[in-house]
Amino acid sequence: MSFTSHTLHLTARGTDEASSWYQKAFGAEELTRLVVPDGRLIHVQIRIGTLTLMLADEFPELKSFGPEHFGGTCGAIYLHVDDVDAAWQRAVHAGATVIRPLNDAFWGEREGQLLDPFGHRWGLTQHLRDMPLAELQELTNEAFAGHS
């Protein structure tokens, strides 16, 4: 097993299926897998590009639950890719649900958000252009005027 300073841990109902789905949708590579005696997966390590993820089945006795237990997730995992349109199509074709459609965002990225079948939110993004901070702040103010 190898870890980096940015290893994320995700809990899901159906980690075996989640690992397979991430391989299909995001081109993940499964690195390791540990099974407890009752058959649940306590550790499945995958890599998507430079992102390392640890996946595990729900373990209620350890207070470890996936997003479905809580009625959804509060954050998103962002993947920065070279060809976001191709990555988007691959994930949608694999069964991801579109939350926010892919578009050219005011902050200089082409991005959108998807929900995987296990309740985790994913942002897919591609850098389009660098933005000076002053311009970015002005565009942010314009985009959110009247939203408070």
TADAMO-V629906 format. One record per run of one state. SS is the DSSP state (2 for helix, 1 for strand, 0 for the rest). FROM is the first residue (numbers start at 1). LEN is the number of residues. If there is no record, write none. Layout:
# TADAMO-V629906
SS,FROM,LEN ; SS,FROM,LEN
This chain:
# TADAMO-V629906
0,1,7 ; 1,8,5 ; 0,13,2 ; 2,15,12 ; 0,27,2 ; 1,29,7 ; 0,36,5 ; 1,41,8 ; 0,49,2 ; 1,51,7 ; 0,58,1 ; 1,59,1 ; 2,60,3 ; 0,63,1 ; 1,64,1 ; 0,65,2 ; 2,67,4 ; 0,71,5 ; 1,76,5 ; 0,81,3 ; 2,84,10 ; 0,94,3 ; 1,97,8 ; 0,105,4 ; 1,109,7 ; 0,116,5 ; 1,121,7 ; 0,128,5 ; 2,133,11 ; 0,144,5
